[in-house]
Amino acid sequence: MQITGTENGPYLVETGGRVSIDGETKEMPRLALCRCGASDNKPFCSGAHKAAGFEAPAVTIEIEG
Ligand code: FES
């Protein structure tokens, strides 16, 4: 699995299809998770990082195993 932290933006997770969130299954091939703390739709990115002036470098995390 790979998690990508976009420059000045959210973490992107490629799920490949459906995910279960608090027991509810949804079709979400890609998740954008907030890493700035400003989203009004946590844990998802709402785009608020832009107005918040969030700055962070891009990062790629590979999860092995
Ligand atoms: S990263 Fe987009 S709202 Fe936080």
Boltz pocket constraint, residues with backbone or C-beta under 6 A from the ligand:
constraints:
  - pocket:
      binder: B
      contacts: [[A, 8], [A, 9], [A, 10], [A, 11], [A, 33], [A, 34], [A, 35], [A, 36], [A, 37], [A, 38], [A, 39], [A, 40], [A, 44], [A, 45], [A, 46], [A, 47], [A, 48], [A, 49], [A, 50]]
      max_distance: 6.0
